């Protein structure tokens, strides 16, 4: 176990150990894999002491969340609540309070579970991922970051240092709805929706589904149908139908593909209604 104190020290370790190393942040994804011997790295780098990775910073157009910011810290952040409503809506849906007290934003995203909440939030918002190594820093758009199930664009010697979420425009509301067997359990399907209203109509829509593909599924067809629509119109139901038609989930031990398709469309319609309710007090 390696416990670096600074970012440069961390990056040097990852460079030197890149062939057989795992990064430990909150441990909510990695520790179960280690316990069940599903992952057996020769080295583990604990980044919990690297203060630079534990900050939330706001600029004019984006909110930067450090990789080791705990879910509970982000959930309690006034900046997150005020400027990234979809992230704020999703955080309370993550598992249970003890998990949110330990789990980190960066850890959840780097784990890249397509059924998890934060990957679909990042995809819906076109978040930008910042990866660092001894060679320098690069940014990765969300659409390129998630490659397939539990696989990202991070290189073996790279560390996810922060995620940049665009700040919401006035008149924006968001909702994150999901279905599981019990609250806090593994989600079967989730819907991340953020809309910006211009009076009674939707000026912009962002929609992403979780649990229906190998990566979060951005529903572009549904977004196009919603844009310009009244929030109580038949076009919202059309958007739900478009989402059902666009996804090709698989049967598994938890649910059938048909069930996931049906639930996905229903959640989308409900999430649009909830997002609109939250946006109306701020709309023009």
VEXMARVO-975500 format. One line per field, with one value per residue (C-alpha): residue number from 1; residue in three letters; x, y, z. Coordinates in steps of 0.05 Angstrom, whole numbers, padded with zeros to 5 digits. Layout:
BEGIN
num	c(NUM / ...)
residu	c(ALA / ...)
c1	c(X / ...)
c2	c(Y / ...)
c3	c(Z / ...)
end
This chain:
BEGIN
num	c(1 / 2 / 3 / 4 / 5 / 6 / 7 / 8 / 9 / 10 / 11 / 12 / 13 / 14 / 15 / 16 / 17 / 18 / 19 / 20 / 21 / 22 / 23 / 24 / 25 / 26 / 27 / 28 / 29 / 30 / 31 / 32 / 33 / 34 / 35 / 36 / 37 / 38 / 39 / 40 / 41 / 42 / 43 / 44 / 45 / 46 / 47 / 48 / 49 / 50 / 51 / 52 / 53 / 54 / 55 / 56 / 57 / 58 / 59 / 60 / 61 / 62 / 63 / 64 / 65 / 66 / 67 / 68 / 69 / 70 / 71 / 72 / 73 / 74 / 75 / 76 / 77 / 78 / 79 / 80 / 81 / 82 / 83 / 84 / 85 / 86 / 87 / 88 / 89 / 90 / 91 / 92 / 93 / 94 / 95 / 96 / 97 / 98 / 99 / 100 / 101 / 102 / 103 / 104 / 105 / 106 / 107 / 108 / 109 / 110 / 111 / 112 / 113 / 114 / 115 / 116 / 117 / 118 / 119 / 120 / 121 / 122 / 123 / 124 / 125 / 126 / 127 / 128 / 129 / 130 / 131 / 132 / 133 / 134 / 135 / 136 / 137 / 138 / 139 / 140 / 141 / 142 / 143 / 144 / 145 / 146 / 147 / 148 / 149 / 150 / 151 / 152 / 153 / 154 / 155 / 156 / 157 / 158 / 159 / 160 / 161 / 162 / 163 / 164 / 165 / 166 / 167 / 168 / 169 / 170 / 171 / 172 / 173 / 174 / 175 / 176 / 177 / 178 / 179 / 180 / 181 / 182 / 183 / 184 / 185 / 186 / 187 / 188 / 189 / 190 / 191 / 192 / 193 / 194 / 195 / 196 / 197 / 198 / 199 / 200 / 201 / 202 / 203 / 204 / 205 / 206 / 207 / 208 / 209 / 210 / 211 / 212 / 213 / 214 / 215 / 216 / 217 / 218 / 219 / 220 / 221 / 222 / 223 / 224 / 225 / 226 / 227 / 228 / 229 / 230 / 231 / 232 / 233 / 234 / 235 / 236 / 237 / 238 / 239 / 240 / 241 / 242 / 243 / 244 / 245 / 246 / 247 / 248 / 249 / 250 / 251 / 252 / 253 / 254 / 255 / 256 / 257 / 258 / 259 / 260 / 261 / 262 / 263 / 264 / 265 / 266 / 267 / 268 / 269 / 270 / 271 / 272 / 273 / 274 / 275 / 276 / 277 / 278 / 279 / 280 / 281 / 282 / 283 / 284)
residu	c(UNK / UNK / UNK / UNK / UNK / UNK / UNK / UNK / UNK / UNK / UNK / UNK / UNK / UNK / UNK / UNK / UNK / UNK / UNK / UNK / UNK / UNK / UNK / UNK / UNK / UNK / UNK / UNK / UNK / UNK / UNK / UNK / UNK / UNK / UNK / UNK / UNK / UNK / UNK / UNK / UNK / UNK / UNK / UNK / UNK / UNK / UNK / UNK / UNK / UNK / UNK / UNK / UNK / UNK / UNK / UNK / UNK / UNK / UNK / UNK / UNK / UNK / UNK / UNK / UNK / UNK / UNK / UNK / UNK / UNK / UNK / UNK / UNK / UNK / UNK / UNK / UNK / UNK / UNK / UNK / UNK / UNK / UNK / UNK / UNK / UNK / UNK / UNK / UNK / UNK / UNK / UNK / UNK / UNK / UNK / UNK / UNK / UNK / UNK / UNK / UNK / UNK / UNK / UNK / UNK / UNK / UNK / UNK / UNK / UNK / UNK / UNK / UNK / UNK / UNK / UNK / UNK / UNK / UNK / UNK / UNK / UNK / UNK / UNK / UNK / UNK / UNK / UNK / UNK / UNK / UNK / UNK / UNK / UNK / UNK / UNK / UNK / UNK / UNK / UNK / UNK / UNK / UNK / UNK / UNK / UNK / UNK / UNK / UNK / UNK / UNK / UNK / UNK / UNK / UNK / UNK / UNK / UNK / UNK / UNK / UNK / UNK / UNK / UNK / UNK / UNK / UNK / UNK / UNK / UNK / UNK / UNK / UNK / UNK / UNK / UNK / UNK / UNK / UNK / UNK / UNK / UNK / UNK / UNK / UNK / UNK / UNK / UNK / UNK / UNK / UNK / UNK / UNK / UNK / UNK / UNK / UNK / UNK / UNK / UNK / UNK / UNK / UNK / UNK / UNK / UNK / UNK / UNK / UNK / UNK / UNK / UNK / UNK / UNK / UNK / UNK / UNK / UNK / UNK / UNK / UNK / UNK / UNK / UNK / UNK / UNK / UNK / UNK / UNK / UNK / UNK / UNK / UNK / UNK / UNK / UNK / UNK / UNK / UNK / UNK / UNK / UNK / UNK / UNK / UNK / UNK / UNK / UNK / UNK / UNK / UNK / UNK / UNK / UNK / UNK / UNK / UNK / UNK / UNK / UNK / UNK / UNK / UNK / UNK / UNK / UNK / UNK / UNK / UNK / UNK / UNK / UNK / UNK / UNK / UNK / UNK / UNK / UNK / UNK / UNK / UNK / UNK / UNK / UNK)
c1	c(00000 / 00027 / 00001 / 00027 / 00016 / 00020 / -00004 / 00066 / 00084 / 00021 / 00035 / 00106 / 00081 / 00030 / 00084 / 00131 / 00079 / 00032 / 00033 / 00002 / -00030 / -00099 / -00119 / -00157 / -00201 / -00261 / -00257 / -00331 / -00316 / -00246 / -00249 / -00306 / -00265 / -00204 / -00244 / -00273 / -00205 / -00235 / -00177 / -00108 / -00060 / 00011 / 00006 / -00050 / -00041 / -00085 / -00099 / -00140 / -00085 / -00076 / -00110 / -00109 / -00159 / -00211 / -00237 / -00299 / -00286 / -00332 / -00313 / -00357 / -00382 / -00366 / -00362 / -00299 / -00306 / -00242 / -00234 / -00233 / -00292 / -00339 / -00410 / -00436 / -00391 / -00417 / -00488 / -00480 / -00445 / -00483 / -00445 / -00467 / -00540 / -00540 / -00502 / -00508 / -00579 / -00574 / -00513 / -00549 / -00610 / -00569 / -00524 / -00578 / -00597 / -00529 / -00534 / -00540 / -00511 / -00451 / -00431 / -00439 / -00396 / -00338 / -00349 / -00319 / -00343 / -00280 / -00281 / -00352 / -00338 / -00272 / -00306 / -00353 / -00411 / -00465 / -00519 / -00489 / -00517 / -00458 / -00436 / -00504 / -00502 / -00434 / -00457 / -00521 / -00484 / -00425 / -00378 / -00303 / -00255 / -00185 / -00131 / -00060 / 00005 / 00079 / 00074 / 00023 / -00052 / -00107 / -00182 / -00230 / -00303 / -00354 / -00375 / -00303 / -00289 / -00335 / -00311 / -00352 / -00373 / -00325 / -00275 / -00254 / -00206 / -00157 / -00087 / -00052 / -00007 / -00062 / -00102 / -00171 / -00160 / -00225 / -00290 / -00317 / -00392 / -00423 / -00463 / -00537 / -00572 / -00629 / -00695 / -00662 / -00690 / -00667 / -00689 / -00657 / -00704 / -00687 / -00719 / -00688 / -00715 / -00705 / -00681 / -00606 / -00600 / -00569 / -00611 / -00644 / -00656 / -00644 / -00663 / -00623 / -00661 / -00644 / -00686 / -00683 / -00750 / -00766 / -00834 / -00879 / -00833 / -00769 / -00711 / -00660 / -00664 / -00611 / -00630 / -00588 / -00608 / -00569 / -00572 / -00593 / -00527 / -00452 / -00444 / -00493 / -00542 / -00551 / -00621 / -00611 / -00676 / -00715 / -00677 / -00696 / -00770 / -00770 / -00736 / -00790 / -00845 / -00892 / -00878 / -00948 / -00955 / -00960 / -00889 / -00863 / -00896 / -00867 / -00798 / -00810 / -00829 / -00767 / -00724 / -00756 / -00744 / -00671 / -00645 / -00627 / -00618 / -00603 / -00638 / -00600 / -00612 / -00642 / -00692 / -00714 / -00697 / -00771 / -00780 / -00720 / -00746 / -00815 / -00788 / -00738 / -00793 / -00837 / -00780 / -00762 / -00833 / -00836 / -00767 / -00786 / -00847 / -00806 / -00750 / -00802 / -00833 / -00766 / -00749 / -00814 / -00798 / -00736 / -00763 / -00779)
c2	c(00000 / 00068 / 00132 / 00193 / 00263 / 00304 / 00299 / 00297 / 00240 / 00204 / 00211 / 00187 / 00124 / 00111 / 00120 / 00072 / 00020 / 00028 / -00045 / -00071 / -00017 / 00004 / 00072 / 00073 / 00134 / 00118 / 00044 / 00032 / 00003 / -00025 / -00058 / -00106 / -00127 / -00139 / -00177 / -00225 / -00232 / -00203 / -00155 / -00173 / -00116 / -00118 / -00046 / -00001 / 00075 / 00108 / 00180 / 00200 / 00245 / 00286 / 00351 / 00380 / 00327 / 00343 / 00412 / 00440 / 00503 / 00547 / 00589 / 00630 / 00571 / 00508 / 00473 / 00432 / 00374 / 00341 / 00266 / 00251 / 00295 / 00249 / 00239 / 00266 / 00328 / 00343 / 00329 / 00382 / 00433 / 00498 / 00507 / 00440 / 00454 / 00523 / 00510 / 00437 / 00415 / 00348 / 00328 / 00352 / 00310 / 00247 / 00247 / 00229 / 00169 / 00136 / 00074 / 00090 / 00146 / 00103 / 00091 / 00165 / 00183 / 00143 / 00139 / 00193 / 00228 / 00210 / 00138 / 00127 / 00157 / 00121 / 00055 / 00067 / 00023 / 00038 / 00027 / 00078 / 00148 / 00194 / 00167 / 00184 / 00253 / 00266 / 00242 / 00283 / 00347 / 00336 / 00339 / 00342 / 00296 / 00319 / 00265 / 00277 / 00238 / 00253 / 00273 / 00328 / 00338 / 00326 / 00334 / 00280 / 00293 / 00249 / 00218 / 00193 / 00176 / 00116 / 00062 / 00001 / -00035 / -00016 / 00012 / 00084 / 00123 / 00132 / 00104 / 00060 / 00117 / 00169 / 00194 / 00226 / 00291 / 00329 / 00331 / 00396 / 00403 / 00462 / 00509 / 00511 / 00570 / 00608 / 00571 / 00502 / 00444 / 00372 / 00304 / 00237 / 00178 / 00105 / 00038 / -00017 / -00073 / -00030 / 00041 / 00042 / -00024 / -00035 / 00006 / -00032 / 00031 / 00105 / 00169 / 00234 / 00294 / 00367 / 00419 / 00494 / 00530 / 00591 / 00608 / 00547 / 00512 / 00472 / 00511 / 00457 / 00384 / 00336 / 00263 / 00202 / 00132 / 00085 / 00010 / -00001 / -00009 / -00020 / 00055 / 00110 / 00121 / 00193 / 00199 / 00249 / 00232 / 00246 / 00312 / 00335 / 00318 / 00355 / 00418 / 00469 / 00427 / 00449 / 00410 / 00383 / 00365 / 00298 / 00308 / 00290 / 00222 / 00217 / 00229 / 00171 / 00127 / 00149 / 00129 / 00060 / 00051 / 00074 / 00027 / -00046 / -00072 / -00144 / -00195 / -00212 / -00240 / -00175 / -00156 / -00172 / -00127 / -00113 / -00091 / -00044 / -00013 / -00001 / 00028 / 00073 / 00109 / 00117 / 00145 / 00195 / 00223 / 00228 / 00259 / 00313 / 00331 / 00334 / 00375 / 00424 / 00431 / 00449 / 00497 / 00537 / 00585 / 00607 / 00608 / 00670)
c3	c(00000 / -00020 / 00012 / -00025 / 00004 / -00060 / -00131 / -00162 / -00115 / -00135 / -00209 / -00201 / -00166 / -00221 / -00274 / -00239 / -00222 / -00282 / -00302 / -00238 / -00195 / -00171 / -00143 / -00077 / -00062 / -00018 / -00029 / -00044 / -00113 / -00105 / -00037 / -00056 / -00117 / -00074 / -00021 / -00073 / -00108 / -00172 / -00173 / -00147 / -00161 / -00136 / -00113 / -00086 / -00085 / -00032 / -00054 / 00007 / 00034 / -00029 / -00009 / -00079 / -00101 / -00048 / -00070 / -00103 / -00144 / -00185 / -00245 / -00290 / -00332 / -00294 / -00227 / -00216 / -00168 / -00144 / -00151 / -00076 / -00057 / -00018 / -00043 / 00023 / 00017 / -00053 / -00031 / 00025 / -00020 / -00031 / -00096 / -00123 / -00104 / -00135 / -00199 / -00219 / -00203 / -00238 / -00198 / -00135 / -00153 / -00165 / -00104 / -00052 / -00095 / -00087 / -00043 / 00032 / 00077 / 00101 / 00029 / 00011 / 00071 / 00043 / -00032 / -00077 / -00139 / -00178 / -00154 / -00177 / -00245 / -00256 / -00237 / -00297 / -00276 / -00328 / -00275 / -00227 / -00219 / -00232 / -00300 / -00330 / -00298 / -00328 / -00396 / -00395 / -00377 / -00425 / -00365 / -00378 / -00343 / -00325 / -00326 / -00303 / -00309 / -00305 / -00379 / -00364 / -00363 / -00414 / -00416 / -00438 / -00457 / -00423 / -00489 / -00498 / -00425 / -00418 / -00465 / -00444 / -00380 / -00323 / -00374 / -00385 / -00429 / -00371 / -00386 / -00335 / -00312 / -00309 / -00250 / -00254 / -00216 / -00225 / -00264 / -00293 / -00296 / -00335 / -00291 / -00304 / -00337 / -00303 / -00309 / -00303 / -00264 / -00258 / -00233 / -00225 / -00218 / -00214 / -00199 / -00156 / -00114 / -00052 / -00040 / -00041 / -00077 / -00145 / -00194 / -00251 / -00292 / -00280 / -00316 / -00310 / -00338 / -00338 / -00374 / -00382 / -00390 / -00430 / -00403 / -00411 / -00461 / -00458 / -00487 / -00475 / -00453 / -00430 / -00420 / -00403 / -00381 / -00336 / -00332 / -00404 / -00441 / -00431 / -00420 / -00399 / -00457 / -00479 / -00510 / -00566 / -00601 / -00536 / -00527 / -00597 / -00585 / -00518 / -00544 / -00558 / -00526 / -00472 / -00409 / -00405 / -00479 / -00514 / -00540 / -00471 / -00477 / -00548 / -00518 / -00470 / -00529 / -00567 / -00509 / -00506 / -00581 / -00577 / -00524 / -00530 / -00459 / -00444 / -00401 / -00337 / -00267 / -00244 / -00299 / -00370 / -00428 / -00439 / -00367 / -00372 / -00437 / -00407 / -00342 / -00379 / -00418 / -00357 / -00315 / -00369 / -00372 / -00296 / -00291 / -00342 / -00301 / -00237 / -00270 / -00297 / -00229 / -00200 / -00257 / -00259 / -00201 / -00239 / -00310 / -00350)
end
